[in-house]
Amino acid sequence: MPRFYFNVRNGDRMNDRDELGQELPDRRAAWEIATRYAGDSLRDLDGDLQPDDDWRLEVQTEDGARIFQISIRARLG
């Protein structure tokens, strides 16, 4: 089974690098995990996301290829 890595970035900073990854049957399963993880992570920000901040969840394969990205951009106005 392929291994997928779920990394979180705030702006240009890597906040949470997934060193272990998860073995999953396919990309569809990785997408399902990513959407759940993104929802949970955004709830956990608990007011820390500020205007002009960017939050991203990046899903990568074992060879480092980014296959998905879920992005939130906070802006004023």
FENCOR-V205646 format. One record per residue. OMEGA is omega in whole degrees, -180 to 180 (999 if undefined). Layout:
<<OMEGA> <OMEGA>>
This chain:
<<179> <179> <-180> <-178> <-176> <-175> <180> <176> <168> <-175> <179> <-177> <172> <-178> <-175> <178> <180> <-179> <-175> <-176> <178> <173> <-179> <-176> <-176> <-179> <179> <178> <178> <178> <179> <177> <-178> <-178> <176> <-179> <179> <179> <179> <-178> <179> <175> <-178> <178> <172> <177> <-178> <178> <-176> <175> <-178> <173> <172> <175> <-179> <167> <-180> <177> <-178> <174> <-180> <-179> <176> <179> <176> <-178> <178> <172> <174> <-174> <172> <177> <179> <-179> <171> <172> <999>>
